[in-house]
Amino acid sequence: MTDPATSPNASNAGPSAGSVERAMIERLTAALSPTHLQVINESAQHRGHMGDDGSGESHFRVVIESAAFTGQSRVAQQRMVNRALADLLADHVHALAIQARAPAEATR
């Protein structure tokens, strides 16, 4: 299994990553053991729009590949991501776009 923290395909929280972004990476890694993970902060694109709380961490896109998604429907995959991030979604994140796939789906 590929360690998302060291995988060349993984997006890790760099020094400019905020606390919400880092927490998302930690929770998704712990819950789903992804082989590929990108957490993309899109908040700047929504500045001044509804849901922008001024924190710079309100809108995100997650691209995740995990064996845990194998045999699961798209809805089930998204629910798994939402479950892993439930507290952040309730308190900090206004919008989340999810691109989830199982490893076999990556080659299609």
Rosetta blueprint (number, residue, H / E / L):
1 M L
2 T L
3 D L
4 P L
5 A L
6 T L
7 S L
8 P L
9 N L
10 A L
11 S L
12 N L
13 A L
14 G L
15 P L
16 S L
17 A L
18 G L
19 S H
20 V H
21 E H
22 R H
23 A H
24 M H
25 I H
26 E H
27 R H
28 L H
29 T H
30 A H
31 A H
32 L H
33 S L
34 P L
35 T L
36 H E
37 L E
38 Q E
39 V E
40 I E
41 N E
42 E L
43 S H
44 A H
45 Q H
46 H H
47 R L
48 G L
49 H L
50 M L
51 G L
52 D L
53 D L
54 G L
55 S L
56 G L
57 E L
58 S L
59 H E
60 F E
61 R E
62 V E
63 V E
64 I E
65 E E
66 S L
67 A H
68 A H
69 F H
70 T L
71 G L
72 Q L
73 S L
74 R H
75 V H
76 A H
77 Q H
78 Q H
79 R H
80 M H
81 V H
82 N H
83 R H
84 A H
85 L L
86 A H
87 D H
88 L H
89 L H
90 A H
91 D H
92 H L
93 V L
94 H L
95 A E
96 L E
97 A E
98 I E
99 Q E
100 A E
101 R E
102 A L
103 P H
104 A H
105 E H
106 A H
107 T H
108 R L
